[in-house]
Amino acid sequence: MLDLLHLNGSRGWSGAMFSASLTESRPLAMRPNRRTGWGRDDLRRLTAVTIVALTTFTHTGCEQEQPPPPPASLGPDPVIGATPPAEGDLVFDREFLFLSSDPDSLVAVPWFFRARATPAGVQREQTAWLLRAGDWEVLGQQSRTTPPTREPWKILPGETIRLIVGPGDRIESLLLRDPPRELETVLDALMTEWTTAGSESIRMYRGHTQSPLGRVDGIVLEISRRWEASEDGGPGDWVFLYGGSDMQLFVEGERPQREPEESVPYRGWSRVALRDLQWPELSVVWEEMRAYQDARRDVPIRWGLNSPAGEIAGSVEATSSHLLTGQGDGPLLPLLGLFGVSGSVRIEGEEFSVTGFLRHTQR
């Protein structure tokens, strides 16, 4: 796999609880066009120079880069979502997704943060990945327990994943600082915000990601949710699709889908020609699957999307994948899948070619 940020070698995976499937990033369908991607010749040239800091930050007012807290109860590094929390846990999720605006060269940077409030403290997990030219790379990962707090939902920086917080505790920037690997995702202007009747909000920003290889412009999605762990397994799959400046679509399931034939309620929001639309009832079906032996499950690789009255319809397929197996008691193991996807969506009669990111879980 092409290592895009660590130009002098590759870092090993330290999480002993997962199988060798953690490194799986084989494409499941047609690979993206690599001609416009970061090439190996670029990397050879870059290894001859010294990589310096990405950006010099000037902090004014409340804006500040948060320092990492002292280490506390560091343990094996679980991947967020692969091993479900214990039943009854109060869970706070913050998820950020950068998605490039160039459909011919998909770049995605998911940043996932989870906090579980327990009497003994707050169990925190954080993970960041990079998708570029069809290859997935783990950027940073850490789990730790911090003392009890009245605000467990607040994100704390880790050893290599940092953040810049502005007024009102707004996250303005997410940073990977693991020399010589450096990467930053910046949340620029807010485009829109969607909320649910529960404790969830979805915000969409203009943004960019900066690395030693240059700047990539795109969209940043921020998802905030609070939920109590139950037998249903928590939040379901979600997908964000980008059809250019005129169309963006976010769709999520109410719970994980256990079987291909199971019917799970979905809902979504779209932004078409600067007009926000809400879709309270959607269906998502697994149109094609393949066997994934490490988790002993079938994994979808193509999805169909429809609304009851047909105002919205489409299909997307996986162009890249990163599959991870969690811990479990039974023969079927928990699964987390990260997918780059492409396809087409029709909204109110208008057709859009889309690229995007899909997060898939099975419990």
N, C-alpha and C positions, 0 to 999 in steps of 0.2 A: 504494500500500500504506500502511496506517495505521501511522505511526511512534509507538510507545507510550512510548518512554523519552526520545527526543531531542526535546524539546518546542519547540526553537527552530530546527529545520531537520533535514536528513537528511545522513548521512555517506555519501560515495561509497565504492565498492569499489575497493581498491587493488591487487588481485591481477591482474596483466596476463596471467597464463598461462591464465586461463579465459575462456570466451566470455560473451556477454551473457546466457546462460541462468542465470547466477548469481542473477539477480533473480527468477527464475520462482517464483511462489508461488500460482499459480492453483489453485482447487479441482479435484479430479479427479472428485468425486462430489458428493453433497449437502453443502452448507455447514452448519456448526454453527449453532445458534441464537444470533443476535447480540444478542437482547434483554437478556440479562444480562451482556453484555460491556462493556468500557470504551468509552464512546461519545465521539464527537468533541466534544460539548458539554462533557464532563468535561475534555477536553484544553484547550479554549479557556479554561475557568476557571482551569486550572492554569498556563497561560502567564502569567497576571497576577501570579503569586507567585514568590518565589524558592525554588528547590529546595535544600534543605539536606541534609546527610548523613543517610543512612538510619538508622543506628544508632550509638550510642556504645558502643564495646567496652571492657570492662574485662578486662585480661589478668593472669592469675595463674599461677604455676607455670610450666609449659612452654608454656602457650597463648600464641600470638602471631600477629599478622598478618605474614606473610612479606614483606619488602621486595623490590622487583624487582631482579634482578641488572643489572650494567652491560650495555649493548647489546653484542652480539657477532655479527658476520657476519649482519646483518639482510639478508634477501633478499625475493623475491616471496613473497606469502602464499599457500601452497597450502591447500586445504581438506582436512582430515584424511579419509583414505579415498578421495578422488576419484582421486588419482594414487597407484598402489601403490608400496611401497618396493622397492628393488633386491633381486634374488634373493640370498639368503644373509644379508641384514641381520637382526640380532637386534632385535626390536621389542617395546617395552613400551607397552601401551595402558591408560589409565585413563579410564573413561567414567562420567559422572554424568548422571542424568536426573531432573529434577523433573517430576512429573505431578500435576495438581490432582485433588482428590477429588470435585469437583462435575461430574457427567456432562453437565450442561446448558451448561457454559461451560468447555471444555477449555483448559487452560493447560499448556504443556510448555516446559521449559528444558533442552535438552541441552548439556552441557559435555564436550568431547572433548579429551583430551591424548594425545599420542604422542611417544615418545622412541626414536630409532634409534641404537644404539651403533656407532660406526665408529672406526677407528684415529685419525682426525683430530679426533674429538670426538663430542659427542652432538648429533644433529640433533633439534630440538624443534619441535613444532607444537601449537598450541592454538586452539580455535575454540569459540564459544558462540553459540547461537541462542535465539530466543524465538518461540513459537507462541501467539497469542492471538486469539480470535474469527476463526479461520480464516486469519489472515495470519501469514507468517513474516518475521522480521527478524534480520539478522546483528548480534549484540551486540559481538563482539570477535574478532580473528583476528591471529595472529602466528606467524612462523617465525624461528628463529635457531639458531646453532650455539654450544654452550658447551664448555668444556674437558673432556677425558676425566675420568671419575670412576668410583669403584668402585660407586656406587649410581645408575646412570643411570635407574632406574625412578622415582626421587623426582620429584615435580612441582615445578617452579620457577615462581614467579609471573612474569607478563609485564608489559607496559607498562600494560594496562588491566584484565587479568584477574588478580585477586589471590586469596589464600586465607588462612584462619586454621587453624593446625595446633595440635592439642592433644597431650596425653601419648601416647607410643607412635607418634608421627607420624600420628595419625588426623586426617583432614581433617574439620574441624568446620563450615566455612563456605566458600563460593565467592562471590566478589564481582566485580561489574563496577564499575570506577571510571573513568568517562570523562565528566566533568562537561560538560553538566548531566545526562547519563544515569547513573543509579545503579540497581543491582539486586543483591540478595543471595539466595542459596539456602543454607538452614541444614539440616544433618543433625542431627535430634534423636535420639530413642530408637531403638536397633537392634531391628528386628522379627524378622529371621531371616537366616541365611547359608547359601548353597548353594555347594558346591565340586565341581570335576571332578577326574578322576584326573591331569590335567595341571596346568599352572601358571595356573589360573583360579579366581576366586572371584566370587560375586555376593552382594552384601549389600543388604538392603532396610531402609530407615529411615522412621520418621515424620519429616516435615519441613515446611518452608514456604518460600515465596519472598516477599521483601519488595521493593517498589518505591515510588516516590513516590505511586503511586495506591493503595497499601494492601497488605495481607497476604493471601496465598492459601495455604491449607493443602492438604497432599497427602502424597505418597509420594516418597522419593528412592531411586533405585536406583544402586548403585555397582558397576561391573564392572572387575575388574583381571585382565589377562592378559599373558602373555609368549609370543611365538611367533617362529619363524624364517620369513622371507619365502621363498616357493617359487613354482613355476609355478601352484599351486592358487590363489594370490592371498590367502592368509591367512584370517582369520575370515569367516564368512558372515553372512547377514542375522540380525537378532534383533528380537524384538517383546516389549513389555511391555504386558499388558492388566490393567485395573483393573475389577473387578466389584463395587465397594463394599468395606466393611470385612470381608466374609466371603470374598472371593475375589480373589487376585492370581495372575497367570500370567506366567512368563518362558519364552520359546522361542528357541533359536538354532540356526543351521545350522553344520555342521562346516566348510564352505567356501562361497564364493560360487557361486550358480547361474548357469551361462552361457547356458542355453537354457530355454525354458518346459517342454520335455519332459524335461529332465535330472532325474534322481532324486538328491537330496542328502539325506544323513542329518541329521535334526534330533533334538534332545533338549530337555527342558524340566523346569521345576519349578513346582509350584503350591502355594499356601497357601489351604486351604479350611477355614473355621471353625477357624482357628488350628492346623490340622493340615497339616504339610508332606508333599507327595507328589512323587516323582521319576518322570519319564517318559523312559526311556532311548531309546525308539524312537518317533519321530513323523514324520509326513509333512506337508509343506506344499506346496500346489500353487497355481499362478497361475491363478485362475479367470477373470480378465478382464484385458486389457492394452490399452495404447494406444501409438501410435508416438511416439517422442521423437527428432526429427530431429537435434538438436544432437550427440547421441552415436551416432546411426544405430542405435538399439536400440528394442526393445519394452520398455515398462515396465509391471509389474503394477500394477493398481489395486484388485483384489479377490483375497483369498487364502482358501484352504480349509485346515483343520487337522484331522488325524485321528491316532488311535493304532491299531495293528494290530488290537486286540481291541475297539475302539469305546468304550473307557472315557472317552475325551475326543474331542470333535468340535466344530467350529465354523467360522464364516466371519466375516471382517472386510473392510471396504472403506475406501478412502481418503476422508477428508473434507477434507484439505488436503495440499499437497505443496510441497516445495522441492527442485528437481533441479539438480545441479551436474555439469559435465563436466570431466574431468581431461585430462592429457596422455597421448598414446599414439602409437605408430608406425603402426598399421594403420587401416583404414577404420572399425572399431568402436572407440570411445573409452571409457575408463573412466568409470564413472558412480557418483555417490553420490546417494541419494534419502532424504529425511526426510519421513515421512508422519504425520499425525494420522489415527487410524483409529477406527472404531466397528463394532459387530456383536454377535454372541452366541456363547457357548461353553457346551457342556454337559459337565460333569465328573461321572462316576459317577451319571448320571441327573438331576442338578440343573442347571437352565438359569440362565445369568447373562447379563444385558446388560452389555456392556463398552465402554469407551473406552480409548484407549492411543496408543502411539507405536511406529512401525516404522522401523528403519534398514535400507536396502537398498543393496547394492553389486553392480556388474557390472564384471568385469575384461576 
